[in-house]
């Protein structure tokens, strides 16, 4: 989803969002616009490593590459999440990477609570951000004006779960470019509450 507003000479104002997906969003604030891909893992296990290998976002015929040197990656952990992941508090940041430079990394440190007897789970939130420049925005507008709204994205990554490598993991999803708010955030499932707190408030 998004909410991007872009002005071009002799064109109207667009408020784009992504329809038919809750796997990738497009966020707009007064300063910039960016894609956000929230990757979530929840269970009674420890993720000790996350490494993005690459990917792309295809808007119509316009492809935007996702590489470690042009992304921000922020990872948060809540060690006492409820079963549906509905909480929006209790998360602490355990990893931060900007354009390939690691600023914070405590993922491989032992968890505070290793035995879960109260029914809570470890909830990992991995936010992958691709910030857009004016050229990206103008090309997205051009795709929409041509009627090229069918879109898709793919990311590939490696991670370690309980000290076991899970290499070659990934996410692929199709969606449509939409002018307006495609999905009301009030209807998002509870597991997106922390996403809403971080990006939509």
Sine and cosine of phi, psi and omega as CSV:
sin_phi,cos_phi,sin_psi,cos_psi,sin_omega,cos_omega
0.00,0.00,0.09,-1.00,-0.03,-1.00
-0.35,-0.94,0.20,-0.98,0.61,-0.79
-0.52,-0.85,0.95,-0.30,-0.12,-0.99
-0.93,-0.37,0.70,-0.71,0.06,-1.00
-0.85,-0.53,0.83,-0.56,-0.05,-1.00
-0.73,-0.68,0.66,-0.75,0.03,-1.00
-0.92,-0.40,0.74,-0.67,0.08,-1.00
-0.79,-0.61,0.42,-0.91,0.01,-1.00
-0.86,0.51,0.76,-0.65,0.05,-1.00
0.87,0.49,0.43,0.90,0.09,-1.00
-0.77,-0.63,0.37,-0.93,0.00,-1.00
-0.99,0.13,0.08,-1.00,-0.01,-1.00
-1.00,0.07,0.73,-0.69,0.01,-1.00
-0.94,-0.34,0.61,-0.79,0.11,-0.99
-0.82,-0.58,1.00,0.04,-0.12,-0.99
-0.99,0.12,0.45,-0.89,0.22,-0.98
-0.53,-0.85,0.14,-0.99,0.01,-1.00
-0.96,-0.28,0.83,-0.56,-0.02,-1.00
-0.99,-0.16,0.42,-0.91,0.06,-1.00
0.92,0.39,0.45,0.89,0.08,-1.00
-0.41,-0.91,0.54,-0.84,0.23,-0.97
-0.82,-0.58,0.37,0.93,-0.01,-1.00
-0.99,-0.13,-0.36,0.93,0.02,-1.00
-0.60,-0.80,0.60,-0.80,-0.03,-1.00
-0.77,-0.64,0.33,-0.94,0.11,-0.99
-0.83,-0.55,0.86,-0.52,-0.13,-0.99
-0.93,-0.36,0.67,-0.74,0.06,-1.00
-0.77,-0.63,0.73,-0.69,0.19,-0.98
-0.78,-0.63,-0.15,-0.99,-0.10,-1.00
-0.92,0.39,-0.36,0.93,-0.11,-0.99
-0.98,-0.20,-0.56,0.83,-0.11,-0.99
-0.32,-0.95,0.17,-0.99,0.06,-1.00
-0.79,-0.62,0.54,-0.84,-0.02,-1.00
-0.36,-0.93,0.43,-0.90,0.19,-0.98
-0.98,0.18,0.55,-0.83,0.13,-0.99
-0.73,-0.69,0.83,-0.56,0.05,-1.00
-0.93,-0.36,0.95,-0.32,0.03,-1.00
-1.00,-0.02,0.90,-0.43,0.03,-1.00
-0.97,-0.24,0.77,-0.64,-0.06,-1.00
-0.83,-0.56,0.63,-0.78,0.14,-0.99
-0.74,-0.68,0.71,-0.70,0.02,-1.00
-0.64,-0.77,0.77,-0.64,0.03,-1.00
0.16,-0.99,-0.05,-1.00,-0.01,-1.00
-1.00,-0.05,0.89,0.46,-0.02,-1.00
-0.50,-0.87,0.15,-0.99,-0.07,-1.00
-0.88,-0.47,0.80,-0.60,0.13,-0.99
-0.99,-0.12,0.91,-0.43,-0.07,-1.00
-0.99,-0.15,-0.19,0.98,-0.01,-1.00
-0.40,-0.92,0.63,-0.78,0.17,-0.98
-0.68,-0.73,0.80,-0.60,-0.01,-1.00
-0.67,-0.75,0.89,-0.45,0.01,-1.00
-0.98,0.21,0.77,-0.64,0.03,-1.00
-1.00,-0.08,-0.42,0.91,0.01,-1.00
0.51,-0.86,-0.10,-0.99,0.00,-1.00
0.34,-0.94,-0.19,-0.98,-0.01,-1.00
-0.32,-0.95,0.37,-0.93,0.16,-0.99
-0.86,-0.51,0.83,-0.56,-0.01,-1.00
-0.94,-0.33,0.93,-0.37,0.06,-1.00
-0.97,-0.25,0.97,-0.26,-0.13,-0.99
0.89,0.45,-0.89,-0.45,0.06,-1.00
-0.97,-0.26,0.08,1.00,-0.04,-1.00
-0.99,-0.15,0.88,-0.48,-0.06,-1.00
-0.97,-0.26,0.74,-0.67,0.04,-1.00
-0.90,-0.43,0.87,-0.50,-0.04,-1.00
-0.97,0.24,0.62,-0.79,0.08,-1.00
-0.94,-0.35,0.95,-0.31,0.00,-1.00
-0.79,-0.62,0.42,-0.91,-0.04,-1.00
-0.86,0.51,-0.51,0.86,-0.06,-1.00
-0.99,0.12,0.03,1.00,0.08,-1.00
-0.75,-0.66,0.43,0.90,-0.04,-1.00
-0.76,-0.64,0.34,-0.94,0.25,-0.97
-0.93,-0.36,0.69,-0.72,0.05,-1.00
-0.80,-0.60,0.84,-0.55,0.03,-1.00
-0.79,-0.62,0.76,-0.65,-0.05,-1.00
-0.85,-0.52,0.72,-0.70,-0.01,-1.00
-0.82,-0.57,0.48,-0.88,0.01,-1.00
-0.72,-0.69,0.73,-0.68,0.18,-0.98
-0.89,-0.46,0.91,-0.41,-0.05,-1.00
-1.00,0.09,0.04,1.00,-0.01,-1.00
-0.68,-0.73,0.76,0.64,-0.01,-1.00
-0.99,0.16,0.49,-0.87,0.10,-1.00
-0.97,0.23,0.11,-0.99,-0.18,-0.98
-0.92,0.40,-0.47,0.88,0.00,-1.00
-0.99,-0.12,0.10,1.00,0.03,-1.00
0.92,0.38,0.44,0.90,-0.13,-0.99
-0.99,0.13,-0.09,1.00,-0.04,-1.00
-0.97,0.25,0.49,-0.87,0.09,-1.00
-0.87,-0.50,0.24,0.97,0.05,-1.00
-0.76,-0.66,0.16,-0.99,0.01,-1.00
1.00,0.04,0.02,1.00,0.01,-1.00
-1.00,0.05,0.66,-0.75,0.12,-0.99
-0.82,-0.58,0.58,-0.82,-0.02,-1.00
-0.98,0.21,0.75,-0.66,-0.02,-1.00
-0.85,-0.52,-0.06,1.00,0.00,-1.00
-0.37,-0.93,0.63,-0.78,0.08,-1.00
-0.54,-0.84,0.77,-0.63,0.00,-1.00
-0.68,-0.73,0.76,-0.65,0.00,-1.00
-0.81,-0.58,0.89,-0.45,0.03,-1.00
0.78,0.62,0.66,0.75,0.04,-1.00
1.00,0.06,-0.12,0.99,0.01,-1.00
-0.99,-0.14,0.86,-0.50,-0.02,-1.00
-0.99,0.15,0.87,-0.50,-0.02,-1.00
-0.99,-0.17,-0.47,0.88,-0.01,-1.00
-0.52,-0.85,0.71,-0.70,0.04,-1.00
-0.44,-0.90,0.97,-0.25,0.08,-1.00
-0.80,-0.61,0.33,0.94,-0.06,-1.00
-0.88,0.48,-0.59,0.81,-0.10,-1.00
-0.99,0.12,0.00,1.00,0.05,-1.00
-0.96,0.28,0.53,-0.85,-0.01,-1.00
-0.86,0.52,0.54,-0.84,0.06,-1.00
-0.94,0.35,0.45,-0.89,0.00,-1.00
-0.92,0.39,-0.69,0.73,-0.02,-1.00
-0.88,-0.48,0.87,-0.49,-0.03,-1.00
-0.98,-0.19,-0.37,0.93,0.02,-1.00
-0.92,-0.39,0.89,-0.47,-0.04,-1.00
-0.99,-0.15,0.95,-0.31,0.00,-1.00
-0.93,-0.37,-0.03,1.00,-0.04,-1.00
-0.95,-0.31,0.17,0.99,0.03,-1.00
0.99,0.12,0.02,1.00,0.02,-1.00
-0.99,0.12,0.25,-0.97,-0.08,-1.00
-0.72,-0.70,0.28,-0.96,0.14,-0.99
-1.00,0.09,0.82,-0.57,-0.02,-1.00
-0.89,-0.46,0.93,-0.37,0.04,-1.00
-0.99,-0.14,0.72,-0.69,0.07,-1.00
-0.86,-0.51,0.88,-0.47,0.01,-1.00
-0.93,-0.37,0.92,-0.39,0.01,-1.00
-0.98,-0.19,0.87,-0.49,0.05,-1.00
-0.95,-0.32,0.87,-0.50,-0.08,-1.00
-0.90,-0.43,0.75,-0.66,0.15,-0.99
-0.88,-0.47,0.95,-0.31,-0.04,-1.00
-0.99,0.15,0.62,-0.78,-0.15,-0.99
-0.96,-0.28,0.56,-0.83,0.10,-1.00
-0.98,-0.22,-0.01,-1.00,-0.07,-1.00
-0.89,0.45,-0.58,0.81,0.03,-1.00
-0.89,0.46,-0.67,0.74,0.06,-1.00
-0.86,0.51,-0.73,0.68,-0.04,-1.00
-0.88,0.47,-0.72,0.69,-0.02,-1.00
-0.90,0.44,-0.60,0.80,0.01,-1.00
-0.95,0.32,-0.57,0.82,0.10,-1.00
-0.90,0.44,-0.68,0.74,0.05,-1.00
-0.87,0.49,-0.68,0.73,0.00,-1.00
-0.89,0.45,-0.63,0.78,0.04,-1.00
-0.89,0.46,-0.67,0.74,0.01,-1.00
-0.90,0.43,-0.67,0.74,0.00,-1.00
-0.90,0.43,-0.48,0.88,0.05,-1.00
-0.99,0.12,-0.09,1.00,-0.02,-1.00
1.00,0.06,0.18,0.98,0.01,-1.00
-1.00,0.06,0.99,0.14,-0.07,-1.00
-0.98,-0.21,-0.27,0.96,0.02,-1.00
-0.95,0.33,0.81,-0.59,-0.15,-0.99
-0.64,-0.76,0.22,-0.98,0.05,-1.00
-0.33,-0.94,0.28,-0.96,0.12,-0.99
-0.61,-0.79,0.38,-0.93,0.06,-1.00
-0.57,-0.82,0.66,-0.75,0.17,-0.99
-0.74,-0.67,0.52,-0.85,0.04,-1.00
-0.78,-0.62,0.67,-0.74,-0.07,-1.00
-0.45,-0.89,0.33,-0.94,0.11,-0.99
-0.92,-0.38,0.54,-0.84,0.10,-1.00
-0.46,-0.89,0.36,-0.93,0.08,-1.00
-0.93,-0.35,0.81,-0.59,0.06,-1.00
-0.88,-0.48,0.87,-0.49,-0.06,-1.00
0.77,0.64,0.72,0.69,0.05,-1.00
0.92,0.39,0.24,0.97,0.08,-1.00
-0.93,-0.37,0.75,-0.67,-0.02,-1.00
-0.95,0.32,0.73,-0.68,0.10,-1.00
-0.87,-0.49,0.89,0.46,-0.08,-1.00
-0.97,0.24,0.44,-0.90,0.01,-1.00
0.98,0.19,0.34,0.94,0.07,-1.00
-0.97,0.23,0.27,-0.96,0.01,-1.00
-0.04,-1.00,0.09,-1.00,0.04,-1.00
-0.68,-0.73,0.70,-0.71,0.08,-1.00
-0.73,-0.69,0.74,-0.67,0.01,-1.00
-0.49,-0.87,0.55,-0.83,0.08,-1.00
-0.98,-0.21,0.49,-0.87,0.04,-1.00
-0.37,-0.93,0.05,-1.00,0.01,-1.00
-0.82,-0.58,0.62,-0.78,0.08,-1.00
-0.98,0.22,0.75,-0.67,-0.13,-0.99
-0.73,-0.68,0.65,-0.76,0.05,-1.00
-0.99,-0.11,0.97,-0.23,-0.09,-1.00
0.78,-0.62,-0.07,-1.00,0.02,-1.00
-1.00,0.04,0.94,-0.33,-0.09,-1.00
-0.95,0.30,-0.67,0.74,-0.06,-1.00
-0.73,-0.68,0.84,-0.55,0.03,-1.00
-0.92,0.40,0.83,-0.56,0.02,-1.00
-0.83,0.56,-0.36,0.93,0.04,-1.00
-0.90,0.44,-0.35,0.94,-0.03,-1.00
-0.99,-0.16,0.07,1.00,0.06,-1.00
-0.90,0.44,0.53,-0.85,0.07,-1.00
-0.92,0.39,0.34,-0.94,-0.08,-1.00
-0.86,0.52,-0.47,0.88,-0.04,-1.00
-0.93,0.37,-0.14,0.99,0.06,-1.00
-0.99,-0.15,0.17,0.99,-0.03,-1.00
-0.88,0.48,-0.67,0.74,0.00,-1.00
-0.93,0.37,-0.59,0.81,0.11,-0.99
-0.85,0.53,-0.74,0.68,0.00,-1.00
-0.87,0.49,-0.65,0.76,0.01,-1.00
-0.88,0.47,-0.66,0.75,-0.07,-1.00
-0.97,0.25,-0.58,0.82,-0.22,-0.98
-0.87,-0.50,-0.36,0.93,-0.13,-0.99
-0.91,-0.41,0.16,0.99,0.03,-1.00
-0.86,-0.51,0.00,0.00,0.00,0.00
